[in-house]
């Protein structure tokens, strides 16, 4: 059985698999003079042209064999659907992270006040019932470089510091919960990863690697713990049979309440995290 420390903090030096996706952004002009930005992705795994919309914006996926012209035609043929979906997914009040301007940040189901202080590098700490965001006076400094290159991506260091803070908080929660559930499992997860996920809140890979959405730490802790229990129970039952849900209920009797919470608040939690951690706000990919 791997140690809890190794489970929560897998080797960060492992090489990442190269991404073969090709991306660019195009603008679809509307009759009222406005425009919708669409992320165009050429994906070698895609089998057909696909248009999708979520809280991050619109995405046009093209298989390798599809031409750009066919993609443009598909986009224009579905423009009415696209406009309706973009409006349906719009969420108000999703401001990006800005030095000195962001005054509240979500954590574990509550909004905490943010105090900004000058420092040599960007970092976030919790002090009582507030978050202290330390950052250099000049936006863009503290990215780990010098000269123009260090300041060429304003806010990058702030977003990285906030992500690191959220991940540390999430791993602290997992460190409290996992010892309670691991003894009742046939085996332990091979590792635990935290990442931003489009629609799922968690997943268990065939190699028993557990992935959890980082946005979970923004919501109430009981909902986060339910997702953890749900995925751990897939080590017992890989399906969603009645036997699986009996395992979940034995460990989390209030799972239905948590499921309702995600139905009501889940989309906003995901969108809020992306707005805070993305350079371009909610529409960034």
C-alpha positions as CSV (number, residue, x, y, z in Angstrom):
1,X,0.0,0.0,0.0
2,X,1.5,3.4,-1.0
3,X,2.0,5.9,1.7
4,X,-0.6,8.7,2.1
5,X,2.1,11.3,1.4
6,X,3.1,9.6,-1.9
7,X,-0.6,9.1,-2.8
8,X,-1.4,12.8,-2.4
9,X,1.8,14.2,-3.8
10,X,2.8,12.0,-6.8
11,X,6.1,12.7,-8.6
12,X,5.7,16.1,-10.3
13,X,8.7,15.5,-12.4
14,X,7.1,12.8,-14.5
15,X,7.2,13.9,-18.2
16,X,3.9,15.0,-19.6
17,X,2.5,13.4,-22.8
18,X,2.8,15.8,-25.7
19,X,-0.5,17.3,-26.9
20,X,-1.2,16.9,-30.6
21,X,-4.2,19.3,-30.6
22,X,-4.0,22.4,-32.9
23,X,-5.9,25.4,-31.6
24,X,-6.9,28.9,-32.8
25,X,-9.7,31.3,-32.2
26,X,-12.2,32.6,-34.8
27,X,-15.0,35.1,-34.5
28,X,-18.5,34.5,-35.6
29,X,-20.2,37.8,-36.6
30,X,-23.8,38.2,-35.5
31,X,-26.5,40.3,-37.1
32,X,-26.5,42.8,-34.3
33,X,-22.9,43.7,-34.8
34,X,-21.6,41.6,-31.9
35,X,-19.4,38.5,-32.3
36,X,-18.9,35.2,-30.6
37,X,-15.4,33.9,-30.1
38,X,-15.1,30.2,-31.0
39,X,-12.2,28.0,-30.1
40,X,-11.3,25.9,-33.1
41,X,-9.5,22.7,-32.3
42,X,-8.1,20.2,-34.8
43,X,-8.2,16.9,-32.8
44,X,-6.6,13.7,-34.3
45,X,-9.0,11.7,-32.1
46,X,-12.2,13.4,-33.5
47,X,-14.3,11.4,-36.0
48,X,-16.6,14.2,-37.0
49,X,-17.1,18.0,-36.8
50,X,-18.6,18.9,-33.4
51,X,-19.8,22.2,-31.9
52,X,-20.1,22.4,-28.1
53,X,-20.7,25.1,-25.5
54,X,-20.0,25.2,-21.8
55,X,-19.1,27.8,-19.2
56,X,-15.7,28.3,-20.9
57,X,-17.3,29.3,-24.2
58,X,-17.8,27.8,-27.6
59,X,-15.6,25.1,-29.2
60,X,-15.5,23.8,-32.8
61,X,-13.7,20.5,-33.0
62,X,-12.5,19.3,-36.4
63,X,-11.1,15.9,-37.3
64,X,-7.8,15.9,-39.2
65,X,-9.5,15.2,-42.6
66,X,-12.0,18.1,-42.3
67,X,-11.2,21.3,-44.1
68,X,-11.4,24.8,-42.6
69,X,-14.1,25.6,-45.1
70,X,-16.3,22.7,-44.0
71,X,-15.8,23.8,-40.4
72,X,-16.9,27.4,-41.2
73,X,-19.9,26.1,-43.0
74,X,-20.9,23.9,-40.1
75,X,-20.5,26.8,-37.7
76,X,-22.7,29.1,-39.8
77,X,-25.4,26.4,-40.2
78,X,-25.6,26.1,-36.4
79,X,-25.3,29.8,-35.5
80,X,-28.8,30.1,-34.1
81,X,-28.2,27.1,-31.8
82,X,-24.8,28.5,-30.9
83,X,-26.2,31.9,-29.9
84,X,-28.9,30.3,-27.7
85,X,-26.4,28.0,-26.0
86,X,-23.9,30.8,-25.3
87,X,-26.6,32.9,-23.7
88,X,-27.8,29.9,-21.6
89,X,-24.3,29.2,-20.3
90,X,-23.6,32.9,-19.5
91,X,-23.0,33.3,-15.8
92,X,-22.9,36.8,-14.3
93,X,-20.3,38.1,-11.8
94,X,-17.3,36.0,-12.9
95,X,-14.5,38.5,-12.5
96,X,-10.9,37.5,-13.2
97,X,-8.2,37.6,-10.6
98,X,-6.8,41.2,-10.4
99,X,-4.2,42.6,-8.0
100,X,-5.8,45.0,-5.6
101,X,-9.2,44.6,-7.3
102,X,-10.2,41.1,-6.2
103,X,-11.7,41.6,-2.7
104,X,-13.3,38.2,-2.1
105,X,-12.4,34.6,-3.0
106,X,-14.3,31.3,-2.5
107,X,-13.1,28.5,-0.3
108,X,-15.0,25.6,1.2
109,X,-18.4,27.1,0.5
110,X,-17.8,30.6,1.8
111,X,-16.5,33.8,0.4
112,X,-13.4,35.0,2.3
113,X,-12.1,38.6,2.2
114,X,-8.8,39.2,0.5
115,X,-6.1,41.5,1.8
116,X,-3.4,42.5,-0.6
117,X,0.2,43.0,0.6
118,X,3.4,43.8,-1.3
119,X,6.0,41.1,-1.4
120,X,8.9,39.8,-3.4
121,X,6.9,37.0,-5.0
122,X,3.2,36.0,-5.3
123,X,1.8,33.7,-2.6
124,X,-1.5,33.2,-0.8
125,X,-2.0,32.4,2.9
126,X,-5.0,32.0,5.1
127,X,-5.0,34.1,8.3
128,X,-8.0,33.6,10.5
129,X,-11.1,34.2,8.3
130,X,-9.3,36.0,5.5
131,X,-6.9,35.3,2.7
132,X,-3.7,37.3,2.4
133,X,-2.4,37.7,-1.1
134,X,1.2,38.8,-1.3
135,X,2.4,40.1,-4.6
136,X,5.0,42.4,-6.1
137,X,4.0,46.0,-6.6
138,X,4.6,45.8,-10.4
139,X,2.0,43.5,-12.1
140,X,3.8,40.6,-13.9
141,X,6.8,40.6,-11.6
142,X,7.6,37.5,-9.6
143,X,7.1,35.1,-12.4
144,X,10.5,33.6,-11.8
145,X,12.3,35.5,-14.6
146,X,13.9,38.9,-15.2
147,X,13.5,41.7,-17.6
148,X,10.8,41.9,-20.2
149,X,10.1,38.2,-20.3
150,X,9.2,38.2,-16.7
151,X,6.6,40.9,-17.1
152,X,5.3,39.9,-20.5
153,X,2.4,37.8,-19.0
154,X,0.7,40.0,-16.4
155,X,-1.1,38.2,-13.7
156,X,0.5,34.8,-14.5
157,X,2.3,34.6,-11.1
158,X,-0.9,35.6,-9.3
159,X,-3.0,32.9,-10.9
160,X,-0.3,30.3,-10.3
161,X,-0.1,31.3,-6.7
162,X,-3.9,31.0,-6.3
163,X,-3.9,27.6,-8.0
164,X,-1.1,26.4,-5.7
165,X,-3.0,27.6,-2.7
166,X,-6.3,25.9,-3.8
167,X,-4.4,22.7,-4.5
168,X,-2.7,22.7,-1.1
169,X,-6.1,23.3,0.6
170,X,-7.7,20.4,-1.4
171,X,-4.8,18.0,-0.6
172,X,-5.1,19.0,3.1
173,X,-8.8,18.0,3.0
174,X,-8.0,14.7,1.2
175,X,-5.3,14.0,3.8
176,X,-7.9,14.2,6.5
177,X,-10.6,12.1,4.7
178,X,-8.6,9.3,3.0
179,X,-7.4,7.5,6.2
180,X,-11.1,7.1,7.1
181,X,-12.0,5.2,3.9
182,X,-8.8,3.4,2.7
183,X,-9.1,0.5,5.2
184,X,-12.4,-0.5,3.7
185,X,-11.2,-0.7,0.1
186,X,-9.9,-3.7,-1.8
187,X,-6.9,-1.6,-2.9
188,X,-5.8,2.0,-2.8
189,X,-5.7,4.4,-5.8
190,X,-2.4,4.5,-7.5
191,X,-2.3,8.3,-7.3
192,X,-4.5,11.3,-6.8
193,X,-4.5,14.2,-9.2
194,X,-6.3,17.5,-9.0
195,X,-7.1,19.3,-12.2
196,X,-9.8,21.4,-13.9
197,X,-12.5,19.2,-15.4
198,X,-15.1,20.3,-18.0
199,X,-18.1,18.3,-16.9
200,X,-17.1,15.5,-14.4
201,X,-16.2,16.1,-10.8
202,X,-14.0,13.0,-10.5
203,X,-12.9,9.9,-12.4
204,X,-11.1,6.6,-11.8
205,X,-8.8,5.5,-14.6
206,X,-8.1,1.8,-15.4
207,X,-4.8,2.0,-13.6
208,X,-6.7,3.1,-10.4
209,X,-5.4,6.7,-10.8
210,X,-8.0,9.0,-9.2
211,X,-8.6,12.5,-10.7
212,X,-10.7,15.1,-8.9
213,X,-11.8,18.5,-10.0
214,X,-9.9,21.4,-8.3
215,X,-13.2,23.4,-8.2
216,X,-14.4,21.0,-5.5
217,X,-12.4,23.0,-2.9
218,X,-14.4,26.1,-3.7
219,X,-17.7,24.4,-2.7
220,X,-18.9,23.0,0.6
221,X,-16.6,20.3,2.1
222,X,-19.4,17.7,2.4
223,X,-19.9,17.8,-1.4
224,X,-16.2,17.4,-2.0
225,X,-16.0,14.4,0.4
226,X,-19.0,12.8,-1.4
227,X,-17.2,13.0,-4.7
228,X,-14.1,11.4,-3.1
229,X,-16.3,8.6,-1.6
230,X,-18.1,8.1,-5.0
231,X,-14.8,7.6,-6.9
232,X,-13.3,5.4,-4.1
233,X,-16.3,3.1,-4.3
234,X,-15.5,2.4,-7.9
235,X,-12.5,0.5,-6.6
236,X,-15.2,-1.9,-5.2
237,X,-17.8,-1.7,-8.0
238,X,-16.7,-0.3,-11.4
239,X,-20.3,0.4,-12.4
240,X,-23.3,2.4,-11.1
241,X,-25.4,-0.6,-10.1
242,X,-27.5,-0.8,-7.0
243,X,-24.6,-2.6,-5.3
244,X,-22.4,0.4,-6.0
245,X,-24.8,2.9,-4.6
246,X,-25.2,0.7,-1.4
247,X,-21.4,1.1,-1.0
248,X,-21.7,4.9,-1.4
249,X,-24.6,5.2,1.0
250,X,-22.8,3.1,3.7
251,X,-20.1,5.7,3.7
252,X,-22.0,8.9,2.8
253,X,-25.7,8.6,3.8
254,X,-26.5,12.1,2.6
255,X,-25.1,11.6,-0.9
256,X,-28.5,12.7,-2.5
257,X,-28.2,16.1,-0.8
258,X,-24.7,16.5,-2.2
259,X,-25.9,15.5,-5.7
260,X,-28.6,18.1,-5.5
261,X,-26.0,20.7,-4.4
262,X,-24.0,20.0,-7.6
263,X,-27.1,20.3,-9.7
264,X,-27.7,23.8,-8.2
265,X,-24.2,25.1,-7.8
266,X,-21.9,23.0,-9.8
267,X,-21.8,25.0,-13.0
268,X,-21.0,28.2,-11.1
269,X,-18.2,26.6,-9.1
270,X,-16.5,25.3,-12.3
271,X,-17.0,28.7,-14.1
272,X,-15.7,30.6,-11.0
273,X,-12.5,28.6,-10.9
274,X,-11.8,29.0,-14.6
275,X,-12.5,32.8,-14.4
276,X,-9.9,33.1,-11.6
277,X,-7.2,30.9,-13.1
278,X,-7.5,31.7,-16.8
279,X,-5.7,34.6,-18.4
280,X,-8.7,35.6,-20.4
281,X,-11.4,35.0,-17.9
282,X,-14.4,32.7,-18.3
283,X,-14.0,32.3,-22.1
284,X,-10.4,31.1,-22.0
285,X,-9.5,27.5,-22.7
